[in-house]
């Protein structure tokens, strides 16, 4: 039996908040379309109190920020980027161009072609998301993207040195100190001084996600990332301290971040609230994490692994930590998740910062139909065909008859022309 011991926010409450965000973003995007750079500057002053002579950082400014950082910070960024590059390169190596002869004289193939230009958003605010520079900029460059523009907001009127360093070290071609909707609009729509991109990627708050959603079609996007989600699957081999630590470790992302404990251990289910309270008393980010747990935390008690599996696939969480006696049992059976973290020795923070997999992942049940950002997202798999004279005469007759079934006279004539020219016996 599946029992919900603690329930999070309702879908109706979430929809109401989404509507307000949607309307705000729509007005701002229309303003940028109408006024370009002038609108971007006004929005930057309004939201970030930031009005530099140029939003784009010069190479000298970038180098000065890099030079201002301790050597250990640079080394740590370099280490993290090496792991992410290594895994992205392995993923790219798995993607092959192909060409096959499906019938004599008919050659079909596909090529994996990088997107020409990408805009990467790297969030700032309370948490300068240095790691997001690795995940977006570096992965795009491994894919072969020629032009990568990257935006991050200023922090209290100052450039975030570590974030800018990570962008530059990852290979960004242009770096702008711009945040929020105005950054997404500048890259996605373009202005007098910022050329538009073909694709937008990177996480952000609800306004950033909505701006990407509204621009989708005009540009490509990676995915629509909502608030960070985490799901802990725990059986009686887990302990309540680790469960609480890992729930709060993701709940601190924001006050609307869902954190779900899915367990077959009554002891853990009944003890989690007290342990959460104990840890919140000393957690420096408790002001955020406590609200997320209060409003969006859930505790679900199951009897069997099969029930845990069914609930986990129903929830389709962004991050899933499997703290059970046999984590790979879930790896072999789960179908809906952004990323799996198997066993007590790993955790979501590793994936977020350093281990090598990408941390931009599907939320809001999107894991039912997509994975997260990876090198393949920056590649277009484009097909081509080449047909010999003998083959076109043969396949043209099939095509002609099939076009006639659908009443496509123009299509039929395309086929019939080849049949007449290249030797078909039964030209229409």
C-alpha positions as CSV (number, residue, x, y, z in Angstrom):
1,X,0.0,0.0,0.0
2,X,1.2,3.5,-0.9
3,X,0.5,6.1,1.8
4,X,1.2,9.9,1.5
5,X,2.3,11.0,4.9
6,X,3.2,14.6,3.8
7,X,1.7,16.4,0.8
8,X,3.3,19.3,-1.1
9,X,1.7,22.1,-3.0
10,X,-1.2,21.4,-5.3
11,X,-1.2,21.7,-9.1
12,X,-3.8,24.5,-8.9
13,X,-1.5,26.6,-6.8
14,X,1.4,26.1,-9.2
15,X,-0.7,27.0,-12.2
16,X,-1.7,30.3,-10.6
17,X,1.9,31.3,-10.0
18,X,2.9,30.3,-13.6
19,X,0.2,32.5,-15.1
20,X,1.6,35.6,-13.4
21,X,5.1,34.8,-14.6
22,X,3.8,34.2,-18.2
23,X,2.2,37.6,-18.4
24,X,5.2,39.5,-17.0
25,X,7.6,37.8,-19.5
26,X,5.3,38.4,-22.5
27,X,5.3,42.2,-21.9
28,X,9.1,42.3,-21.5
29,X,9.8,40.3,-24.6
30,X,7.6,42.6,-26.6
31,X,9.5,45.6,-25.2
32,X,12.8,44.1,-26.3
33,X,11.5,43.4,-29.8
34,X,10.3,47.0,-30.1
35,X,13.2,48.9,-28.5
36,X,16.3,46.5,-28.6
37,X,19.3,47.8,-26.7
38,X,17.4,50.6,-25.1
39,X,15.0,48.1,-23.5
40,X,17.8,45.8,-22.4
41,X,19.5,48.7,-20.6
42,X,16.3,49.8,-18.9
43,X,15.6,46.3,-17.7
44,X,19.1,45.8,-16.4
45,X,18.8,49.0,-14.4
46,X,15.4,48.0,-13.1
47,X,16.2,44.4,-12.1
48,X,20.0,44.5,-11.4
49,X,20.8,48.2,-10.9
50,X,23.5,47.7,-13.5
51,X,24.2,50.1,-16.3
52,X,27.8,49.7,-17.7
53,X,29.1,51.3,-20.8
54,X,29.1,47.9,-22.5
55,X,27.4,44.7,-21.2
56,X,30.0,42.7,-23.0
57,X,33.2,42.1,-21.1
58,X,36.5,42.8,-22.9
59,X,39.3,40.3,-23.0
60,X,41.3,42.5,-20.6
61,X,38.4,42.6,-18.2
62,X,38.0,38.8,-18.3
63,X,41.7,38.3,-17.7
64,X,41.7,40.7,-14.8
65,X,38.8,38.7,-13.2
66,X,40.6,35.4,-13.7
67,X,43.8,36.9,-12.2
68,X,41.9,38.1,-9.1
69,X,41.0,34.5,-8.1
70,X,43.1,32.3,-5.8
71,X,45.1,29.6,-7.6
72,X,43.0,26.9,-5.9
73,X,39.8,28.2,-7.4
74,X,41.3,28.1,-10.9
75,X,42.6,24.6,-10.3
76,X,39.2,23.4,-9.0
77,X,37.4,24.8,-12.0
78,X,40.0,23.2,-14.3
79,X,39.4,19.8,-12.6
80,X,35.6,20.0,-12.8
81,X,35.8,21.0,-16.5
82,X,38.2,18.1,-17.3
83,X,35.6,15.7,-15.9
84,X,32.7,17.3,-17.8
85,X,34.8,17.4,-21.0
86,X,35.8,13.8,-20.7
87,X,32.3,12.6,-20.4
88,X,30.9,14.9,-23.2
89,X,33.7,13.7,-25.5
90,X,32.7,10.1,-24.8
91,X,29.1,10.9,-25.5
92,X,30.0,12.6,-28.8
93,X,32.1,9.6,-29.8
94,X,29.0,7.5,-29.6
95,X,27.3,9.6,-32.2
96,X,28.3,8.4,-35.6
97,X,27.6,9.8,-39.1
98,X,26.2,7.0,-41.2
99,X,25.8,6.1,-44.9
100,X,24.1,2.9,-46.1
101,X,23.0,1.5,-49.4
102,X,19.5,0.4,-48.7
103,X,18.9,-0.8,-52.3
104,X,21.3,-1.0,-55.2
105,X,22.0,2.5,-56.2
106,X,20.2,4.2,-53.3
107,X,22.5,5.7,-50.7
108,X,21.0,7.2,-47.5
109,X,22.8,8.8,-44.7
110,X,22.9,11.3,-41.9
111,X,25.4,13.8,-40.5
112,X,25.5,15.1,-37.0
113,X,26.0,18.9,-37.6
114,X,26.6,21.3,-34.7
115,X,24.3,24.2,-34.2
116,X,26.1,27.4,-35.4
117,X,25.4,29.7,-32.4
118,X,24.3,29.1,-28.9
119,X,23.4,31.4,-26.0
120,X,24.2,30.0,-22.6
121,X,22.6,31.4,-19.5
122,X,24.5,31.0,-16.2
123,X,22.3,32.0,-13.2
124,X,23.6,34.3,-10.4
125,X,21.8,35.9,-7.5
126,X,22.1,34.2,-4.2
127,X,24.0,31.3,-5.7
128,X,26.4,32.2,-8.5
129,X,26.2,29.0,-10.5
130,X,29.7,28.5,-11.6
131,X,29.1,24.9,-12.6
132,X,26.4,25.9,-15.1
133,X,29.2,27.5,-17.2
134,X,30.8,24.1,-17.5
135,X,27.6,22.3,-18.3
136,X,26.5,24.6,-21.1
137,X,29.5,26.5,-22.6
138,X,31.9,23.6,-22.4
139,X,29.5,21.0,-23.7
140,X,28.5,23.2,-26.6
141,X,32.2,23.6,-27.5
142,X,32.8,19.9,-27.3
143,X,29.9,19.5,-29.7
144,X,31.6,21.9,-32.2
145,X,29.4,25.0,-31.8
146,X,31.2,27.9,-33.6
147,X,29.8,30.8,-31.6
148,X,28.9,30.6,-27.9
149,X,27.6,33.7,-26.2
150,X,27.2,33.5,-22.4
151,X,25.3,35.7,-20.0
152,X,25.4,35.9,-16.2
153,X,24.1,38.7,-13.9
154,X,26.2,41.0,-11.9
155,X,26.3,40.4,-8.1
156,X,25.6,43.7,-6.4
157,X,27.1,45.7,-9.2
158,X,30.2,43.5,-9.4
159,X,31.2,40.9,-12.0
160,X,31.2,37.4,-10.4
161,X,34.8,36.5,-11.0
162,X,34.6,32.7,-10.6
163,X,31.7,32.5,-13.0
164,X,33.3,34.6,-15.6
165,X,36.5,32.6,-15.3
166,X,34.6,29.4,-15.8
167,X,32.9,30.8,-18.8
168,X,36.2,31.9,-20.4
169,X,38.0,28.6,-19.5
170,X,35.1,26.7,-21.0
171,X,35.5,28.5,-24.3
172,X,32.8,31.2,-24.4
173,X,33.3,33.5,-27.4
174,X,31.3,36.4,-25.9
175,X,30.6,37.1,-22.2
176,X,28.0,39.5,-21.1
177,X,27.0,40.7,-17.6
178,X,23.3,40.5,-18.1
179,X,20.7,38.6,-16.0
180,X,17.2,37.3,-16.1
181,X,14.6,37.9,-18.8
182,X,16.7,40.6,-20.4
183,X,19.7,38.2,-21.0
184,X,17.4,35.6,-22.6
185,X,15.7,38.2,-24.7
186,X,19.0,39.8,-25.8
187,X,20.4,36.4,-27.0
188,X,17.2,35.0,-28.3
189,X,15.9,38.1,-30.1
190,X,19.0,40.0,-30.7
191,X,19.7,43.8,-30.4
192,X,21.7,46.4,-32.2
193,X,24.9,45.2,-30.3
194,X,24.1,41.5,-29.6
195,X,23.7,39.2,-32.5
196,X,20.9,36.6,-32.0
197,X,21.7,33.0,-31.4
198,X,20.2,29.8,-32.9
199,X,19.6,28.1,-29.5
200,X,19.2,29.0,-25.9
201,X,20.4,26.7,-23.0
202,X,20.9,26.8,-19.3
203,X,18.9,26.8,-16.1
204,X,17.4,29.8,-14.3
205,X,14.5,31.0,-12.3
206,X,10.8,30.8,-13.3
207,X,11.1,34.0,-15.4
208,X,14.1,32.7,-17.3
209,X,12.4,29.4,-18.0
210,X,9.2,31.2,-19.2
211,X,11.3,33.5,-21.5
212,X,12.8,30.4,-23.1
213,X,9.4,28.8,-23.5
214,X,8.0,31.9,-25.2
215,X,11.0,32.2,-27.5
216,X,11.0,28.5,-28.5
217,X,10.4,28.3,-32.2
218,X,12.1,31.5,-32.9
219,X,15.2,29.7,-31.4
220,X,15.8,26.2,-30.2
221,X,16.0,25.5,-26.4
222,X,17.5,22.7,-24.4
223,X,14.5,22.1,-22.1
224,X,12.1,24.0,-19.8
225,X,13.8,23.8,-16.4
226,X,11.6,24.5,-13.5
227,X,12.5,24.5,-9.8
228,X,15.1,21.9,-8.8
229,X,13.6,18.6,-7.8
230,X,15.0,15.7,-5.8
231,X,13.6,12.3,-4.9
232,X,15.2,10.0,-2.4
233,X,14.3,6.3,-2.7
234,X,15.3,4.6,0.6
235,X,14.7,1.2,2.1
236,X,15.6,-0.1,5.6
237,X,19.3,-0.2,4.7
238,X,19.4,3.7,4.6
239,X,19.5,6.0,7.5
240,X,17.5,9.1,8.4
241,X,20.5,11.4,8.7
242,X,21.6,10.8,5.1
243,X,18.0,11.0,3.8
244,X,17.5,14.4,5.4
245,X,20.9,15.7,4.4
246,X,20.2,14.8,0.7
247,X,16.7,16.3,0.8
248,X,17.9,19.6,2.2
249,X,20.9,19.7,0.0
250,X,18.6,20.2,-3.0
251,X,15.7,22.0,-1.2
252,X,18.1,24.9,-0.6
253,X,18.0,25.7,-4.3
254,X,14.8,27.7,-3.8
255,X,11.6,28.0,-1.8
256,X,9.6,26.1,-4.5
257,X,11.9,23.2,-4.9
258,X,10.2,19.9,-4.4
259,X,12.0,17.4,-2.2
260,X,10.4,13.9,-1.9
261,X,11.2,11.0,0.4
262,X,9.9,7.7,-1.0
263,X,10.7,4.9,1.4
264,X,9.7,1.4,2.5
265,X,11.1,2.1,5.9
266,X,8.5,3.2,8.5
267,X,11.3,4.1,10.8
268,X,12.7,6.6,8.3
269,X,9.3,7.9,7.3
270,X,8.3,8.6,10.9
271,X,11.7,10.0,11.8
272,X,12.4,12.3,8.9
273,X,10.5,15.4,10.3
274,X,12.5,15.5,13.5
275,X,15.8,15.0,11.6
276,X,14.9,17.7,9.1
277,X,14.2,20.1,12.0
278,X,17.5,19.2,13.7
279,X,19.5,19.9,10.5
280,X,17.6,23.1,9.7
281,X,18.6,24.5,13.1
282,X,22.2,24.6,11.9
283,X,22.0,24.8,8.1
284,X,23.1,28.3,6.8
285,X,20.6,28.2,4.0
286,X,17.7,27.1,6.3
287,X,15.7,30.3,5.4
288,X,15.3,28.8,1.9
289,X,15.4,25.1,2.5
290,X,12.8,25.2,5.3
291,X,10.2,26.9,3.1
292,X,10.8,24.4,0.3
293,X,10.4,21.5,2.7
294,X,7.3,23.0,4.4
295,X,5.5,23.9,1.2
296,X,6.8,21.3,-1.3
297,X,8.3,18.4,0.7
298,X,6.6,15.0,0.6
299,X,6.9,11.8,2.5
300,X,5.5,8.6,0.8
301,X,5.6,5.3,2.5
302,X,5.5,2.1,0.4
303,X,5.6,-1.6,1.3
304,X,7.6,-3.1,-1.5
305,X,10.3,-2.3,-4.1
306,X,7.7,-2.6,-6.8
307,X,5.6,0.1,-5.2
308,X,8.7,2.3,-4.8
309,X,9.5,1.8,-8.5
310,X,5.9,2.6,-9.6
311,X,5.8,5.8,-7.5
312,X,9.3,6.9,-8.7
313,X,8.3,6.6,-12.3
314,X,5.0,8.4,-11.6
315,X,6.9,11.3,-9.9
316,X,9.5,11.5,-12.8
317,X,11.9,13.6,-10.7
318,X,14.8,15.6,-12.0
319,X,17.2,14.0,-9.5
320,X,16.7,10.5,-8.0
321,X,19.0,9.2,-5.3
322,X,18.7,5.4,-4.7
323,X,19.7,4.5,-1.2
324,X,18.8,0.9,-1.2
325,X,20.4,-2.5,-0.8
326,X,20.5,-3.0,-4.6
327,X,20.5,0.3,-6.4
328,X,21.0,-1.3,-9.8
329,X,17.7,-3.0,-9.5
330,X,16.2,0.4,-10.0
331,X,18.6,1.4,-12.7
332,X,17.5,-1.6,-14.7
333,X,13.8,-0.9,-14.3
334,X,13.2,2.9,-13.9
335,X,12.2,4.8,-17.0
336,X,11.3,8.3,-15.8
337,X,14.1,10.4,-14.3
338,X,16.5,13.1,-15.1
339,X,19.6,11.6,-13.5
340,X,20.1,8.6,-11.2
341,X,22.5,8.6,-8.3
342,X,23.1,5.0,-7.3
343,X,24.1,4.1,-3.8
344,X,25.0,5.8,-0.6
345,X,28.5,6.8,-1.8
346,X,27.2,9.2,-4.5
347,X,24.8,12.2,-4.3
348,X,23.2,14.9,-6.4
349,X,25.9,17.5,-5.4
350,X,28.5,15.5,-7.2
351,X,26.4,15.6,-10.4
352,X,25.7,19.3,-9.9
353,X,29.3,20.3,-9.6
354,X,32.0,18.0,-10.6
355,X,31.6,14.3,-11.5
356,X,31.1,14.8,-15.2
357,X,27.5,14.3,-16.1
358,X,25.4,17.4,-17.0
359,X,23.3,19.0,-14.3
360,X,20.8,20.7,-16.6
361,X,17.9,18.2,-16.3
362,X,14.2,17.8,-17.0
363,X,11.7,18.9,-14.3
364,X,7.9,19.0,-13.9
365,X,7.6,15.4,-15.1
366,X,9.4,16.2,-18.4
367,X,11.6,13.2,-17.7
368,X,8.7,11.1,-19.1
369,X,9.8,12.2,-22.6
370,X,13.2,13.8,-22.5
371,X,16.6,13.5,-20.9
372,X,18.8,16.4,-19.9
373,X,21.3,18.6,-21.6
374,X,24.1,16.7,-23.3
375,X,26.5,17.1,-26.2
376,X,23.8,15.6,-28.6
377,X,21.5,18.5,-27.8
378,X,23.8,20.8,-29.7
379,X,23.9,18.5,-32.8
380,X,21.3,18.4,-35.6
381,X,21.1,14.9,-37.1
382,X,20.4,15.7,-40.8
383,X,19.6,13.2,-43.4
384,X,20.6,13.1,-47.1
385,X,20.0,10.8,-50.1
386,X,21.7,10.0,-53.4
387,X,20.2,7.9,-56.1
388,X,21.8,6.4,-59.2
389,X,20.1,6.6,-62.7
390,X,19.1,2.9,-62.6
391,X,17.7,3.2,-59.1
392,X,15.7,6.4,-59.7
393,X,13.9,4.7,-62.6
394,X,12.9,1.8,-60.3
395,X,12.0,3.7,-57.2
396,X,10.3,6.4,-59.2
397,X,7.6,4.0,-60.3
398,X,6.8,3.2,-56.7
399,X,6.8,6.8,-55.8
400,X,4.5,7.8,-58.7
401,X,1.8,5.2,-57.7
402,X,2.0,6.2,-54.0
403,X,1.6,9.9,-54.9
404,X,-1.4,9.1,-57.0
405,X,-3.1,7.4,-54.0
406,X,-2.7,10.7,-52.1
407,X,-3.8,12.9,-55.0
408,X,-0.5,14.7,-55.0
409,X,-0.2,15.5,-58.7
410,X,3.0,17.7,-58.4
411,X,4.7,15.1,-56.3
412,X,3.8,12.4,-58.8
413,X,5.3,14.5,-61.7
414,X,8.6,14.8,-59.8
415,X,8.8,11.0,-59.8
416,X,7.4,10.6,-63.3
417,X,10.0,13.0,-64.8
418,X,12.9,10.8,-63.4
419,X,11.2,7.6,-64.7
420,X,10.9,9.1,-68.2
421,X,14.4,10.4,-68.3
422,X,16.2,7.5,-66.7
423,X,14.6,4.5,-68.4
424,X,11.4,3.4,-66.6
425,X,9.3,1.0,-68.6
426,X,5.9,2.0,-67.3
427,X,6.0,5.8,-67.1
428,X,2.7,7.4,-66.4
